Each structure stands twice: as C-alpha cells, then as structure tokens.
Amino acid sequence: MIVTNAGRNFFSVYEPRRSHFGLNWSQVSAAQTTVGDDQTFQAINGENKMEGGPKDLTVHGNMIAVCSPELESSFILSRKLYHPTMIVG
C-alpha cells in the first residue's frame, strides 16, 4: 500500500504481512521517498501545515507517477524502489 500525505514531503510504502488473522499491513512504513524540493515544500508548508506535499499518485507496474500542484509537473519514479510484492492491487 502506498500512502501520500499533503502535509509531508514524501510518500510511504507499507507492506502486507500474513498472520493467523489474515492479511495485515505493517505498522511502520517499509520505505519513504521524498517527493519534491525541500525548500519549496518548507515555504508552502510554513504557511499551511496541510499543504506542500504530494496529493495523488498512480502505480503502473513498478512505476509511480506523483502529482502535486506545488510541483511544476508530475514525475515518474521508474527505478525499482520497491519489491513487486509490496505493491498490492
């Protein structure tokens, strides 16, 4: 599961874990990736603590497109940042 937070400058990845009770998600993120320029984020977030970070993302295969009004355009992370089993559809 991948989670964005508009009030933070990153997205987090949580991995599924099987237990006796079925499928659960990790309590602590398995990975975090910074989205935009920290200086821009700090300027926007300084005015409104709920803004500046990523608003939306799309996953296709092992590529992630991240969108935010504060970014001039969305960008795609095409590196293999995460193990394929971590992204559950």
Secondary structure as GFF3:
##gff-version 3
##sequence-region A 1 89
A	DSSP	beta_strand	2	4	.	.	.	ID=ss1
A	DSSP	beta_strand	10	13	.	.	.	ID=ss2
A	DSSP	beta_strand	16	19	.	.	.	ID=ss3
A	DSSP	beta_strand	22	25	.	.	.	ID=ss4
A	DSSP	beta_strand	31	34	.	.	.	ID=ss5
A	DSSP	alpha_helix	38	47	.	.	.	ID=ss6
A	DSSP	beta_strand	56	60	.	.	.	ID=ss7
A	DSSP	beta_strand	63	67	.	.	.	ID=ss8
A	DSSP	beta_strand	75	77	.	.	.	ID=ss9
A	DSSP	three_ten_helix	84	86	.	.	.	ID=ss10
###
